[in-house]
Amino acid sequence: MRPPQTIRDVQRLNGKIAALSRFVSKSAEKCLPFFKILRDPKGFSWSDDCQAAFDKLKEYLASPPLISKPKDGEDLYLYLAATSSAVSAVLVREEDKVQRPVYYVSKALNDAEGRYPEVEKFAYALIISARKLRPYFQAHTIKVLTDKPLKQVLAKPETSGRLIKWSVELGEYDVKFEARPAIKSQVLADFIGDNTPTECMEENPSENEKRIWRLSMDGSSCLTGSGAGLVLTSPDWWTLEYALRFKFKATNNEAEWEALIAGLTIAKHLEVQRIEASSDSQLVVGLANGEYEAREDLMTKYLSHFQGMKSAFEVLRIVKVPRAENVRADQLSKIATAEELEKNKTVLVDYLDRPTISQAEVMDIDVDHEPNWMTPFINWLRDGILPEDPVEARKLVYRANRFQFRDGILYKRSFSFPWLRCLNPSEADYALREVHEGICGNHTGGRTLSHKLLRQGYYWPTMHQDAINLVRKCDKCQRNANISRRPYQPLTSITAPWLFAQWGMDFVGPLPMVTSQRKFLIVAVDYFTKWVEAEPLATITEKNTESFVWKSIICRFGVPRTIITDNGKQFDCQALRDFCREWRIEHRLASVAYPQSNGQAEVINREIISGLKKRLEDSKGRWTEELPVCYGHIEPLLGLQQENPHTVYASELRL
C-alpha cells in the first residue's frame, strides 16, 4: 500500500478504512490526520503527521486481531475509551477465561463534542456503541467495565440535558456496570495501552503549561467525622493520593478549606512552583479568586491564611470543576471519614489534630465562659446546680425534662422529630445564614426557613423570630419581593373536595433561552395539596400541552375531575377539548375579563420567577438547572415524595 499522492487517493483510503472499521481499534483517532486533509481539499499537503499515521495503520493492518462470534444468551463485555479528539469502544466475549474481541466502534468528535467533560465522553462512547451495535445490545446482557461513575451519572442526570436522553435511550437494553478488572488478553492490553495519556495533552502547549502540577481536592463532613481527600498529579503524570482525617468537628465549608490548605502545604514541601488546584466547592473557589466576599470571621481567617501561602508559588490557580470530574478526591474524603479506617491498606492516611488557622478553638464554645440560654439547663443536667429563685428553679426542673446533655452537647426532645441539637447564638446565626443564602440556600421565607432548620435537627428558643428578622434584613429578598396586589374585598375561594381532583394550568415565559432552545415553562398546580408540576418547553403548542397533561398529571396522579386554564390558544383548542372529552375531564376556562380567577396557577408562576431571580442574579441562562434547587426544599401538604428531578413543587403558598 503506497502513500496517497492526491486528495482522491486520501478519499479512497478513508473509504477502505471505513469498510474495515469493525476490525480496527480506535480507527477514528488513527485516521484523524486524514480527516483534517479532507476538510481542505484545495490545500492538499501530505505532512509528516500523515505519513506517521499511514505507517502505523499499515503496521496495524499487517497483524489484525481475530474477531470472535458470540453465542446465544452469552454475556458480553464492553470497554470504553475517550480522548480529546475521539471516543472508542471494544465489545468482547469471554471464552475459557480469555477475552476475545467481537466488534470495534470508534467516532471522531467535533468541536462541541470535544468540549464535553471526561465522564460525559465515556457516556457518549457508550451511547454510540449502543446505536451501532444495536443487535448485540438487544440479544445479550452487556456488562460495561469502566472505572468511571457512569452508573451514578446516568441514574441522576441533573447536570446535563443530554444525559437524560442518553439514560432513556439505554433504558431499553440490559446494561450493567462493573468495575474494570485486570486485563486478561493481549488484545485488551493493546486497547488500554493505546488510551494511556501521554505528556503532550494539547497540540502545542507552552513549556509553562507542560510543567504545571494538578491538585484535585474535596472535603467531607458527616456523622462519622470530617476529613479531606487529595490527588496531586505531576507533569509526568504520576499521582499522589492522600486522605486526611480531622480530629475536630468541622462543617463542609471548613473541610473544603482544610483540603485546599493541606494540598498546598504538600506541594510547598515538594518545592512545586506552578500548580492548578481544582475543587467542586463554589464558596471556596469564589473566595480564593476574589469573586465572593467573606462575611464570617472563620471564613475570613481561612482566606487570610490562604493569601499568606500564595507567595510560595510562582503560579497558583484555583478553578471550579463539576462534582462528576472530582470523583477520586471525593472517594478519598469518604475513606478519611469512614468508621473502619484502619482496614485501609492502599491509600496514605494522616490525621489533623487541630484546625490550620490560629484561634480556631473559638469553634468549641465553652458555655461556662459565655453564658447563653443553654447555660441553666447544662448547669442542672451536668452539675445539678439550680437558680437561687425557687420559682425559676421549679420552672427549670419542669422544662429540663425535655432536654438531655450527652457527650458535651445539649439536645431537646420534640414531638414529631428526633432529638434536636441546641445551638448557641453564634452557631444559630451561622446556621440561619447557611440555610438561607449558603451554597444550597434559596432565600426562603422566615416561616419556611425555621421549619427547614427543625427538619435538619437544630433548635433554639427564638429560631422562628430570628428567621423572620433575617429575611427582613436580606437585601436580595427585599429587592425581589412580590408587590402586594391584594383586593380590597375578599375573593370567593375555589374549593377542591379531594386530592388531585382540580388542577390549574398556565404558561411562564418567554424566559432566557437555554439548551434545546427551551424558553417557556408550563406549570400545573393541584388546588388541594398545592403540589406543583412544571416542565421546560421550547415551543407552546397544543401537542406539548396534551403531552404534559398525560405524562405529568394523568400518569402520575390519575385522571383529574377538573382542569382550569386561561383562554390561550394552547388551552382553548379543539385538540385539548377532544382529549378532555375522551378522559371525561371537565375543562374550565377563566373569565376573559378577569383572568386572575385562575389565581392558584398565577401565584405559583410568580413564586417560581421570584425564586429564580434570587438564586441566579445575573446568570439567567441557568434557570433550568436551578429550577429543582430553588424549590426542592418545599414539601407538599401530604408529604409525598417526588421522583422527577425537574419537577418543581411548593407548599404553604397563599392566594
N, C-alpha and C positions, 0 to 999 in steps of 0.2 A: 504494500500500500504506500504510494508516493504522496508527499505533501501536496495540498491543494495549491494551484497556481492562480486561479481566478475565483471570483465570487460565486460562479456557478459550481465550481468544484466544492466549495465550502457548503453550499446548499445540498449537494448530493451526499456529502459526508454526514451532515446532520440528519438527512433522511434515513441513511443506513443505521445511524446510531439510535434513532427513534424506533426503528423496527427491532433493534436488539436491546431496548431499554430494560426489559424484564430480566435480562441476563447480566446487566452492568450495574454494579453497585455505585450509587451516587453519580448517576450519569449526568444529571443537570449540572452539578458542580464541576465534573471533569470537562464538560463541553462549554463551560461559561465563556472562555476566550473566543470560541467560535460564534456564540450568540452576539457578543459585542461587535464582531466584524459585520454580521448581518444587519445590525442596526444602521450602519452607514455604508450602503453598497457602493456608493461613488468613491469613497475614500478607502479603497481596499489596500490593506497593508498587512503582510504576513510577518508578525513580530516574533521576538524570541519567546514570549509567553505562549503564543500559539504553537510554536514548534515544540516547546517543552510539553504542553498539554497533548499534542499529537503523538509524541514519543511515548508518553505514559499510557495513552489509550491503546497504542499498538502493543505495548508490553502486557497490558491487562487482558486484551483480547487473545493474546497468544496462549494464555493458560486460564480459560474461564472456569469458574466453579460449576459443578454438576447440579442441575436443578432436580428436585425431588417432587414426586406426586403424592399429595395427601390421601389418606384413606377416609372412608365414610365414618362420621362420628368421632374423629380424632381431634384432640385439642391442638390448636396452632398457636405459635408464639410470635409476637411482633416486637421488633427492636426499632427504636426511633432515634433520629439524629437531626441536628439543626445547626447551621452555620449562619453567618451574616448574609449569605447570598443564596442559599438553597436549603431545602429540607428533604430528607430521605428516610426510607424505612425498608426493612427486610422482613419478610414473612417466612418463618421456618417451622419445621416439624421435627419431632424427636423420635429417633429410631435407634434402639439398642444403646440408649444413653448418649447418642451422638446427634447433634442438631444439624439438619441439612436444610439449605435454603429452598424455598418454594417460589418466591417472587420478589423482585426488587421494584421499589417505587421511588421516584425522585422528581422534584419540581423546583425550578428556579424561581426566586422571589423577585417581585417588582419593588419599586421604591417604597410604597406604602407597607407592603408585607414585610420588607426588611426592617422596618421600624417597630415591629411587634416586640413585646417583652419576650424574654427567653422561654418562659413557661408556655406562652401562647404560641410560639413557634412549634413547640413539641405537640401541642394540641392540634395545630394546623396540620402537622405531619400525620397525625392520627386520622384526621377527617379526610385528608387527601387519600390515604391508604384505604379508608372505608369506601370512598367513592370509586376508586379504580379497581379495588378488589372486592366488589360487592358480592359476587357469587361465593367467595370464600367466607366472607363475614356472615352470610345468610345460612351457610351449611355447617359451619363449625363454631365452636367456642373459641374466641380469640383472647389470649392472655397477653396483655401489654406489659413487657418487662422494662421498667424505667426507674430511675432514681429521682424523678421529678414528681411533685404533688399533683398529678393530673386528676386523680380521683376527687381530691378536695376542691380543685379549681372548677371542675365541671359540675360538681354537686352543688356548689354555691357560687354561681357566676354573677356576683353583684358588680364586679369591676368592669365588665365589657359586655356590650350588647351582642357581639358576635359569638361570645361563649354560650349565650343562651341558645342561639340557633344550632350551634355545634352539639350542645348537650342533647337537644331534642332530636337531632338527626341521628345521633349514636344510640338513642333510646330503643330503636327497633332491633338492635343487634345484641348478642350475648357477649359483651366485652367486660373483661375482668382485669384489674390492675394488680400487679405483683412487683415486689422489689427485684431489681436486676441482680441475679446471682453471678457466680463466676462463669466466665465464658468457657464453653465445652468443645468448641470446634474451631479449626483454623480459619474457616470462612468468617465466623463471627468475630474472631480476634482481629482479622484484617479489617472488618467493617468498623469495629470500635476504634481500632488504631487510626483509620482514616479520619475519624471525627475528633481526634485529640487536638485541643487548641495549641497553636504554636505561639512563639513570641510575638510575631507580627500580626496583631489582631486587626489592624487597619491597613489600607492600601499604602499610604505614605505617611505614617505617623512621624512626628518630630522626635528628636532624641530625648527631649524632656518628658514627653508622654510615654516613651518606652520605659523610662526608669522610674515611673511613679508607682508607689505602693497602694494597695487597695485594702480598706478596712470595712468589714461588714459587722454591725453590732446590733444588739437587741437586748432590752431589759424586760424582766418579768416580775410580777408581784402577785402572789396568790396565798391561799390559806396555809400551805405548807412552808412558805418562806419567800424570800426575794433573792434574785440573782441576775446575772448578765451572761450573755454569750458573745464571743468574739471570733471572727475569722479574718486573719491577717494574711494577705497574699502578696508575694514579692513580684518584681518584674519578670523573674524567671519562672513564675507560676508554681512555686512551692508554697504550701499553705501551713499556717499555724492555727490550730483550733484550741480555744481556751474557754473554760467555763468558770465563772466566779460566783461563789455563794456568799451572801451577806449574812452577818451575824447580828443584824439590827433590822428594825422594821423600816420599810421604805415603800412609797407609793410607786405607781407605774412611771410617772414623770421623773421621780428621783432615781429609779433604777435605770432609765434611759440615760440620764446624765452620768451616773456612775460607770455605765458601759462605755460611753464616749471617753471619759477621763482615763479609765483603765486601758483602753486601746491605745490612746495617745501616749500614755506612760510607757507601755511596752515598746511602741515604735521609737520613742525617745531613747530607751536603753539600747535598742538595736542601731542607733545612730541613723535613723531614717530622716532624710531631708525633704522629700516630696511625698505627700500622702493624700489620698482622697478617701474620706470616711462617708459611708452611706448608712442611713437609718430610716426606719419607717415611722418615726415619731415626728409629726408635723410641728409640735411645740418646740422640741429640742433643735430641730433644723432651723425653724424660724428665728429662735432666739440667737443661735450661733451665727447666723448670717445677717443679723440686724433687722430682719423683717418684722419681728414682734418686739414688744416692749415688756420687760419683766415687771410684773406688778407685785409679786410676793417676795418677801425677804429671802426665802430659801432659794427661789429661782434666781434672784439677783446675786446671791453668793456663788451659786454654781456657775453663772455666766461670768462673774469676775474671775473665778479660778480658771475657767477655760480661756479667757482673754490673756491671762498670765502665761499659759502654756503655748500660745501661738508663736511667740518669739523663738521657740526652739526649732521651728520648721521653716524651711525656705518657701515651700508651697503647702498650704493646708486648705482643702476644700471639703465642705460639708454638704452633701446632696441628699435629697429625699427620694426614696425608692418605694414602689408598691410592696405591700406585705408579701405578695407571691414571689418576689425576687429576693426576699430576705429570709428564705426558709431555713437555711442551715444555721444561721445565727439564732433564729427563734428556737430551733431544736436544742441548741446548746444551752440557751437560757432556761428551757424546760428541764434539761438534765440537772442544771445547777439548783433548781428548786424542788427536785424530786425527793421523796422521803427516803428511798433506797439508794442514796448517792454513793454509798461505799461499794456497791456492786459494780460500778463503772470502772472499766479497766483500759479504755482506749482513748479517752479524752482527758487532757490535763485540767484538773480541777483545783482551784485555790479558794481561800476564804478571806473575806474582808471584815475585819473586826469592828470598824467604825467608819462613819461616812468620810469621804475625801475632804470635804470642806471643813474648815475650823468652825468652832462654835455650833457644830451640828447637834450637840447634846440638847439644844433647846427643843428638839422634836419630842423628847420624852419629858413632858412637863411634870414636875413634882407638885402634887396638889397641896402639900404642906407649905410650900413657899408661895404659891399663887392660889389663894382661896377662890373658889367659884361655887356654883350651885351644887356641885357634886361633893364638896368638902364635908358637909354634915353627914351625908349618907356613908361616905367612906370612913369617917371617924367612928360612926356607930357600928358598921358591919365589920370593920377590921380591928378597931381598938376598943369598941364598947363604950365610947365617950358620947354623952348626951348633952344638949344645951342646958344651961342653968335654969331657964324659964320652964316651969313644969308644963305649961300649955304647949309650948313649942316642942318640948321633949315628947309629949304624948302624940302630937301630930307626926313627928318624925318617925316614931316607932310604928305608927299605923301605916304611913306611906312606905316605909322601908321594906314592908312585906312583899312589895312588887319589884324589889331590886336585889341584885346579887353581886358580890365582889369576888372575882375569881381571876387568879394569875395577874393581879395588879390592874385589872380592868373592871369598871363598873358596868353592869348590864341591867336592863329593865325588861320585865315580862310584859307582853302585850296580849291582846285578846285574839287577834287573827294572824299575827306574825310570830316568827321565832324570837329568841332573845335579841333585844336591840342594844347595840353598843352605845353608851353615853359619851358625848363629846363635850369638851370644854369650849369656851367662847372662841378661842383662836382656831381650833380644829373645826368647829361648826362653821365659821366664816369661810375657811378653805373648802369644806365640802359643798357649801352652798354655791360658791363661785365655780367650782369644778363641774358640778352637775348643770349649772345654768348656762355657762359660756365656755366650758372647757373643750377638750378635743372631741367629745361626744355630746356636748351641750347643744341645745336647740332653742334657748331663750323661751322657755315655757312660762306660763303664768304662775303667780305665787301659790295658789292652791295646788295646782298640779305638781309644782316643784317640791313642796313639802310632802306630798303623798309619795312622790318618787323616792325621796330620801328615806321615808319609812320603809318602802319596799326594799331598799338597799340594805336596811338593817341598822339605821342610825336614829338617835333620839337626843333631844334636849328640850326643856320645857317651852321655850319661846320659838320653836322652829317655824311654826306657821306664820307668826307675825314677822319674824326675820326674813322669811322668803318673800312676803309681800313687800317689805321695805326694800329688799334688794332689787326686785323687779321695778319698783318705782324709781330707783336711782340708776337703773341701767340705761345708758344713752341709746343703744340700738333699739331696745324695746319701746322707748318713748318716741323715737323718731319714726318708727314703723308701726305705731299703734293704730288701730282702726278708729276712724272717725265715727262718733256715735250718731246714728240715724234712727233712734227710737221714735216711734209715732207718739203723738200726744194722747191718743186713746188706745186702750188695749186691743190687740188683734184677736180675731177668732182663731183658736188653735185647731190644728188638724189632728185628729185622734187616730192612732194606729192600734187596732184591737189586739194584735198578736205579732210575734216576731217575724220579720222579713216578709210581711204581707203588703206593705206600702212603701214604695221607693220613689225618691225624687232624683231626676237626672238633669244634667246641664253640661255645657262645654266651657272650658277655660282656654283663653288664647286670643290671638297668637302670642306664643312665648318665644324666647330666643331659640333659633334652630339648632338642633343637636344631631347626633348620629342618626342615620336612616331618614334624615330630613323631617324629624319629628318636631313639631312646634305647637301642637294642640294637646289638650288633656280632657278626657271625658270622665266625669265624676258621677257616681250614684251613691246615695245615702239612704239607709233604712230609717224610717220615721220613729220606730220603737226603740231600737238599741243604739241608734246613731252610728252604726257600722258604715264605713266608707269603703267603696271600691273605686279605684282610679287606674287609668291606663293611658300612657302617652301615645299619640297618633300623629301620622304625617299629614293626613287629609281628613276632613269631616265629610263623610259620605253616609248614605243610607245603609250600605253594606257593613261599614265599620260599626255603626250604631247597633244594628241587628246582631252582629257577631259579639259585641261587648255584652249585650243583654243575655245572650245564650251562654257564653263562657263564664262571665263573672257573676251572674245573678242566678240563672236557672240551674246551671250545672253545679253550683256550689251551695245554694240555699233553697232550691226548689222553685216551683212556679209561683210568682207573687200574685196577689189579688189585684193590685193597682200600681200603675206607673204614672207619675206626674211629671210633665215636661212643659217647656215653653212652646211657642208657636214657630220655632225654627224649621226650615225645610227638611233638616235631617230627622226631625221628630214627626212633624205633620206631613207625612207622605204615605202613599198607598202601600209601599212595601212594609213599613212598620205596622200599619193598621192591619194588613193581612197576617203578619206574624203574630200580633197580639190576639187577633180573632182566632187563629189556629190553636193557640195555647189558652184561650179563654181568659185573657188578661184585660182588665179594664184600663184603657188608656185615657187619661185626663189631660187636657191642655189648660195651662194657666191663662188667665184673662189677658187679652191683648192690651187693654187699657191699664192693667195693673199686674205686670209680670212678676212683681215681688211676692205674689201669692205662693210661688214655689220657693218660699224663703229658706227651707232647710238646705236645699242644694246651693242656694246663693251664699249662705253662711259658710258652708264647707269650702266653696271656692275662695272666699275671702280669707279663711284661715290658712288654706294652702299657700296662697300668694304671699300672705304676711310672713309665714314661717320660712318660705324660700328667700325672701328679702333679708330677713335677719340672719339666715345661715350663710348666704352666698356673698352678700355685699356686691362687689363689682364683678364677680365671676359668675355671670348669669348663664353661661353656656353649660354649666354642670348641673342643671336643675333636675335632670332625670336620674343622676347618680345620688343626689342629696335628698330626693323625694322620700325614700323609705327611712333615711336617717332623721329627717325633721319630724316625722310623725310616728316613727316606730315605737316611741315610748308610751303613747296613749293607748289605753286598753278599752275595749267596748264594755258596755254595762254588764254583759253576761260572762265576761272573762274568757271568751272564745279565743282559740289560738289561730294564728294566721300563717299560711304556708307560702303564699305568693310573695317573693321579695320585693316586687314593685307595687304591692297593694298598700294604699295609704288608709289608715283608719283613725278615727277621732272619737272622743267621748267628752262628756261634760261641756258640750257646746250649747249655748243658749241663743234662741232666736231674739 
